[in-house]
């Protein structure tokens, strides 16, 4: 009985990992936007090498690193604390999902947008023509 359960667990974990990788693959070719109810946002780009860039709604550009931990997408930018969000396995371009705090409060709405945003242009638009980089 225990061996059968372990085999089922291994198979189910093996099936979940490729789906999660598919969502990350989509993100490497797209743009991830995280929006707060207040209107603040983050525009994130990730690359194959574990590197990432972001621009926030203040027009501030930052680079950092990303990875996965316990089924979550995690990133650290500009030496700040590491942030981790749930990464649903079934998301593609145009999809959105809610990210809630441990107590159920809405923190962000995540959206995968088609293509790679030009972060310099995003920062310049926010800063009135001056790049935040």
Steps between C-alpha positions, in 0.01 A plus 500: 500500500774749595703415188196551278433839664865600456489399132184704444658796679816481287295478180275791599799714595664413170191617314471825697860608441480515117177705518665748738796511261258577215373809683858611566582438133214730406631765741846488339340608172246740652455773761365447852300791644410512870233760583383619841148631563656842563622515140865428581662234283815307416601404146733198507710323239680173573773322304630143472808575708303580818534874441210743512423868453208705623356849490255611765222756475738770629714442189785341695692232312671213684672177410527185702461125502207263488439134578238262629440375850225267620292553184530877518672752275750704706713802418738743664568840345732778608606310811150513649331209674408199287137500389319176413162462334293197405562395142201315359596227256232584244566868420587636157505829314195711589423311821459669838486368854469644849783492751378520858674543833499215753188656656318513166543869416552578131859615448540493121326396185757330277476510122716345230519739204612399154854599398787650692436851633768762434570593862693813402192627316276409796727687744530802269123522457455502877784748558389741228775411253786430744605138540490352850806284420 
